[in-house]
Amino acid sequence: MITVKDIMTAHVVFVDPDDRVEQAIGLMLRHGVSGLPVVDSSGQLLGVITEFDILDIVDDFFTEKNKVYHYMTRDIKTVESGTSVAELAAIFRERSIRRYPVVENNRLVGIISRRELIRLVHDVRSEPCLEHEPTA
């Protein structure tokens, strides 16, 4: 059985809740991602900060609120690393969320997006099937 752990991205860019929001924005732009997990110094997942969350700053560019914790979403959905890809597909179909933090004992161990699941489908379906290979 293929699980989330088999296809997730294990090297995750994340931010601390006390980081400045500008640092989170810079990381998102540099790494081409639309959201970052927010993790404390012990590795505990506290939330996520996304482009959507940061849109609030557009209303007041000069707000004194400048920490990630001011903007992050705290009530987040996660998936366990041992979740099967079939269960993961059902989760993605159920909600319009693009990516989920992957946790083990509420500690961040990776991130999984719809793209990794689609990549798995591509890789499996692109492999030549031995039954159909021409014989010499």
C-alpha positions, 0 to 999 in steps of 0.5 A, a space after each residue: 500500500 502506498 502511503 502519504 509518507 511515500 510521496 510527500 515532500 519531506 523537506 518543508 519550508 516553514 516559519 516560526 509564529 514570531 517571524 515577521 510576516 515579511 519573512 514569510 512572504 519572502 519565503 513564499 515568493 522565493 520557493 514558489 509556494 502559496 502557503 507555509 506551515 507555522 511551527 514552534 521551536 519544538 517542532 509542534 505544528 501550530 497553523 499555516 500562513 497562506 497568500 489568502 491570510 496575507 491579503 488582510 495586509 492590503 487593507 492596511 500596508 502600515 499596520 503594526 501587526 507584523 508577526 506571522 501569528 497575527 495572520 496565520 490560520 490556527 484551525 488547520 486540517 492535517 493528514 497522518 503520514 500513514 494515510 493511504 493514497 486512496 484515503 488521501 484522494 478522498 480527502 482532496 475530493 472532499 475539501 478544496 484544500 490544495 495541500 495538507 501538513 503531514 504529521 506524526 504525533 502532531 509534529 510536522 514531518 512533511 507536506 502533501 499536495 494534490 500535485 504529488 498525488 497527480 504526479 503518482 498517477 502520472 508515474 504509475 500510468 507512464 511505466 511501460 506494462 510488461 504484458 504489452 511489450 513487443 516480443 522479439 
